Amino acid sequence: MSSHHWPILLSDGELELRPLRLRDRLKWNRVRGKNREWLQQWEATLPKVTVGPSAAVPQLPSFVSMIATFNREARNGRSYSFVIWKGPNLIGQITLGGVIYGALRGGHIGYWIDQEFANHGYTTRAVEILTRFGFDQLGLHRIEINIRPENAPSCRVAEKAGYLFEGTRERYLHIDGQWRDHVSYVKENPTVE
């Protein structure tokens, strides 16, 4: 499924989710820089791969190529990445990724929040906004949020957004330099039969 209307803006009246733009670079870099230590333990990292098409030294993309990738993936209907804004403040980022249609019709949500804005309900609201988009606009049946079990605040976000605990996935994602266990929370769209 291709999204011909990208870029899009999602909002609940106070929070806005919108695609990352080149002019956001300074704010994004500032927020990421001041939160580096706080986020590092939860951040996805790139494993070393020695075979296959991506066998190379892991390297993060530049800001420009990251935006280009986000936009290409959204236009192709595979992943929708947004920065979270509260007024003039860039307070985090959220993605509905791994979007698959056909018989599965699912995806997964990942996010991070500026520590200064944590524990105020903003992440939960961003998850709710993006979940509605996935269900109402994309017609997805199932969305997952996979969280390290040690991240109790993030587990609470999933629960408050109406996601149900499904189980544990051992060594599921490469986080902070190692393969880490995750707990999986799921929400299903009751309108997709």
ABEGO torsion letter per residue (X at the ends): XBBAAOBBBBBAGABBBBBBBAAAAAAAAAAAAAAAAAAAAABBBBBBBABEAABBBBBBBBAAAAAAAAAAAAAAGABBBBBBBBEABBAEBBBBBGBBBEAAGBBBBBBBBBAAABGAGAAAAAAAAAAAAAAAAAGBABBBBBBBAABAAAAAAAAAAGBBBAEBBBGABBBGGBBBBBBBBBBBBAABX
